[in-house]
Amino acid sequence: MLFSVAKPFWDKLSSEQKTAVQAAAKNAAKFNDDGRLADEKSVADALKTRGLSVDTLDLAPFPALADKVYGESDMAKAWNPALMKQVIETR
């Protein structure tokens, strides 16, 4: 889920308002994630009741490889390293 506001709007907000918007965005993201996971479980359970097998994939290798590929790309040379570190640490 992506939540964004225009920088001029953001810059006009007080610290308390920014904190409230960030908290609301985190709550909305969690609500969305929980709903999607529940939907996926429901679909998987329905498939299983029909005799199909459902495998769970190990997704852990993906972010590590993606970080490596993106980090070694020519595009990455123009990225702000501190900002990239902040993005990675927000997972």
Secondary structure, 3 states (H helix, E strand, C coil): CCCCCCHHHHHHCCHHHHHHHHHHHHHHHHHHHHHHHHHHHHHHHHHHHCCCCCCCCCCCHHHHHHHHHHHCCCHHHHCCHHHHHHHHHCC
